[in-house]
Amino acid sequence: MKKGFILISVSILVISTLLVSGCAVNFYKQSPRSKQRIKELEGQLSELERQRMEEQEQFEALKKQLEGKLSGQIARDEISLRMKDGGLVIILSDTILFDSGNAEIKTSAYSVLDKIAALIKKEVPDKDIGVAGHTDNVPIKLSGWKSNWELSTARATNVLHYLVKKGVSPERLSATGYGEHRPIDTNATAAGRAKNRRVEIMILPEFQEKREAGEEIVK
């Protein structure tokens, strides 16, 4: 769990205990020490919010750089970029990375992954990176994989290893295979299945909004 989440969660818990138990006017009945502590916690919240905004600006700048360096692949719908939950997701079609039913990265994809790895190392070397493999729901018959789960996991892991080979810190990386269980489009059409077959490289935020127990907190 990251410091942004811990500090803000503790801050909200303390402030809620001091202010919400009863009514907000109880603040004026607190001891000078309690009032000072509340001011300190409010200062921490403000600082963490400032850091979160800086992080968002950093991700937006990275997105623009990737759009420039991968413009050809983006124009051909082989790659797309989007902001999600405060982080940046790079979505790569399986056709740009792999042959059908295969988990070995095609040599033609090296230049694309090289550009992504270089920008990660330069712009966000301290951020955690998640690599997720996804497939459509067509059962595997001929490729030798037990199921789409194994195929998606192997693909994500191979992309992870390639990023490590190119200098991305391994302690910042994780790989997950979801098989067909997290589609982004319908599996009823060929076009929808093509969108579902993908690898996502997710640059994860340190600070993000999250809703717990009916309250919005900052992670």
C-alpha positions in Angstrom: 0.0 0.0 0.0 1.4 3.4 -1.0 2.1 6.4 1.2 -0.5 8.6 -0.5 -3.2 6.2 0.4 -2.0 5.6 4.0 -1.5 9.3 4.8 -4.8 10.5 3.4 -6.7 7.6 4.8 -5.3 8.2 8.3 -5.9 11.9 7.9 -9.5 11.4 6.9 -10.0 9.0 9.8 -8.6 11.3 12.4 -10.4 14.4 11.0 -13.7 12.4 10.8 -13.2 11.2 14.4 -12.6 14.8 15.6 -15.2 16.6 13.5 -17.9 14.2 12.5 -18.5 12.6 15.9 -21.3 15.0 17.0 -21.2 17.9 14.6 -18.7 20.1 12.8 -19.1 22.9 15.4 -17.4 20.6 17.9 -14.2 21.7 16.3 -14.3 24.8 18.3 -14.6 22.8 21.6 -11.4 20.8 20.9 -8.3 21.4 22.9 -5.6 23.6 21.3 -3.5 20.4 20.7 -6.4 18.8 18.8 -6.9 21.9 16.7 -3.2 22.0 15.8 -3.3 18.4 14.8 -6.3 18.9 12.6 -4.5 21.8 10.9 -1.4 19.6 10.4 -3.6 16.9 8.8 -5.3 19.3 6.6 -1.9 20.5 5.4 -0.9 17.0 4.6 -4.1 16.5 2.6 -3.4 19.7 0.6 0.2 18.5 -0.1 -1.0 15.1 -1.3 -3.6 16.7 -3.5 -0.9 18.9 -5.0 1.2 15.8 -5.7 -1.7 14.0 -7.2 -2.3 16.9 -9.6 1.4 16.9 -10.6 1.2 13.2 -11.3 -1.8 13.6 -13.5 0.0 16.3 -15.5 3.0 13.9 -15.8 0.8 11.2 -17.2 -0.9 13.6 -19.7 2.5 14.7 -20.9 3.6 11.1 -21.4 0.4 10.3 -23.3 1.1 13.1 -25.7 4.7 11.9 -26.3 3.4 8.3 -27.0 0.8 9.7 -29.4 3.6 11.3 -31.3 5.9 8.3 -31.3 3.3 5.7 -32.1 1.1 7.8 -34.4 1.3 5.3 -37.2 0.1 2.4 -35.1 -2.6 4.5 -33.5 -3.9 5.5 -37.0 -4.1 1.9 -37.9 -6.0 1.0 -34.7 -3.1 -1.2 -33.6 -2.5 0.8 -30.4 -4.7 3.1 -28.4 -4.1 5.2 -25.3 -6.4 6.2 -22.5 -6.5 7.5 -19.0 -8.1 5.2 -16.5 -8.5 5.6 -12.7 -5.8 8.2 -12.6 -3.3 6.1 -14.6 -2.3 5.7 -18.2 -3.2 2.5 -20.2 -1.4 1.6 -23.4 -3.6 -0.9 -25.3 -1.8 -3.0 -28.0 -3.7 -5.2 -30.4 -2.6 -8.8 -30.4 -2.0 -8.6 -34.1 0.9 -6.1 -33.6 2.5 -8.3 -31.0 1.8 -12.0 -31.8 0.9 -14.5 -34.4 -2.4 -16.2 -33.9 -2.3 -18.6 -30.9 1.3 -17.7 -30.2 2.9 -16.0 -27.2 6.3 -15.2 -28.8 6.6 -11.5 -29.5 7.0 -10.8 -33.3 10.3 -9.1 -34.2 8.3 -6.4 -36.0 6.9 -5.4 -32.6 10.3 -4.7 -31.1 10.5 -1.1 -32.2 7.1 -0.3 -30.7 8.0 -1.9 -27.4 11.4 -0.2 -27.5 9.7 3.2 -27.7 7.4 2.4 -24.9 10.2 1.2 -22.7 12.4 4.2 -23.4 9.6 6.6 -22.4 8.8 4.7 -19.3 12.5 4.8 -18.2 12.8 8.5 -19.0 9.4 9.9 -17.8 8.0 7.5 -15.1 10.9 5.4 -13.8 9.4 5.4 -10.3 5.9 4.2 -11.3 4.5 0.7 -11.0 3.7 -1.0 -14.3 1.1 -3.7 -14.8 1.0 -5.8 -17.9 -2.3 -7.6 -18.6 -3.0 -10.1 -21.3 -6.6 -10.5 -22.7 -8.2 -12.8 -25.3 -11.5 -13.3 -27.0 -13.9 -16.1 -25.9 -13.1 -18.5 -28.8 -11.9 -21.8 -27.2 -8.4 -22.9 -28.0 -8.2 -26.0 -30.1 -5.0 -26.3 -32.1 -2.3 -24.1 -30.5 -1.5 -26.4 -27.5 -2.5 -24.0 -24.8 -4.8 -25.4 -22.1 -7.1 -22.4 -22.3 -7.1 -18.7 -23.1 -6.1 -18.0 -19.6 -2.7 -19.7 -20.1 -2.2 -17.9 -23.5 -3.0 -14.5 -22.1 -0.7 -15.0 -19.1 2.2 -16.2 -21.3 1.7 -13.1 -23.5 1.7 -10.7 -20.6 4.7 -12.4 -19.1 6.7 -12.2 -22.4 5.9 -8.5 -22.7 7.1 -8.0 -19.1 10.4 -9.8 -19.8 10.9 -7.7 -22.9 10.5 -4.5 -20.9 12.9 -5.7 -18.3 15.4 -6.6 -21.1 15.1 -3.0 -22.2 15.9 -1.6 -18.8 12.5 -1.1 -17.1 13.0 -1.9 -13.4 11.7 -5.4 -12.7 10.6 -4.5 -9.1 8.1 -2.1 -10.7 6.5 -4.7 -13.0 3.8 -7.3 -12.7 2.0 -9.5 -15.2 -1.5 -10.9 -15.2 -3.5 -13.0 -17.6 -7.3 -12.5 -17.7 -8.2 -14.8 -20.7 -11.6 -13.8 -22.1 -13.0 -12.7 -18.8 -12.5 -8.9 -19.1 -13.7 -8.0 -22.6 -13.9 -4.4 -23.8 -16.2 -5.2 -26.7 -18.7 -7.8 -27.7 -17.5 -11.3 -28.6 -20.4 -11.7 -31.0 -18.6 -10.1 -33.9 -15.2 -10.5 -35.5 -14.5 -6.8 -34.9 -15.4 -7.0 -31.3 -13.3 -10.2 -30.8 -10.3 -8.4 -32.4 -10.6 -5.6 -29.9 -10.7 -8.0 -27.0 -7.5 -9.7 -28.0 -5.0 -7.3 -26.6 -2.2 -6.6 -24.1 -2.5 -3.6 -21.8 0.5 -1.9 -20.3 -0.8 0.1 -17.4 1.2 2.9 -15.8 -0.3 3.0 -12.3 -0.8 6.1 -10.3 0.5 6.6 -6.7 -2.5 8.8 -6.0 -6.0 7.9 -7.2 -9.6 8.4 -6.2 -11.3 5.5 -4.6 -14.7 5.0 -3.1 -14.9 3.0 0.1 -17.8 2.5 2.6 -19.7 5.4 0.9 -16.8 7.8 1.2 -14.6 9.1 -1.5 -11.0 9.1 -0.5 -7.7 9.7 -2.3 -5.3 6.9 -2.8 
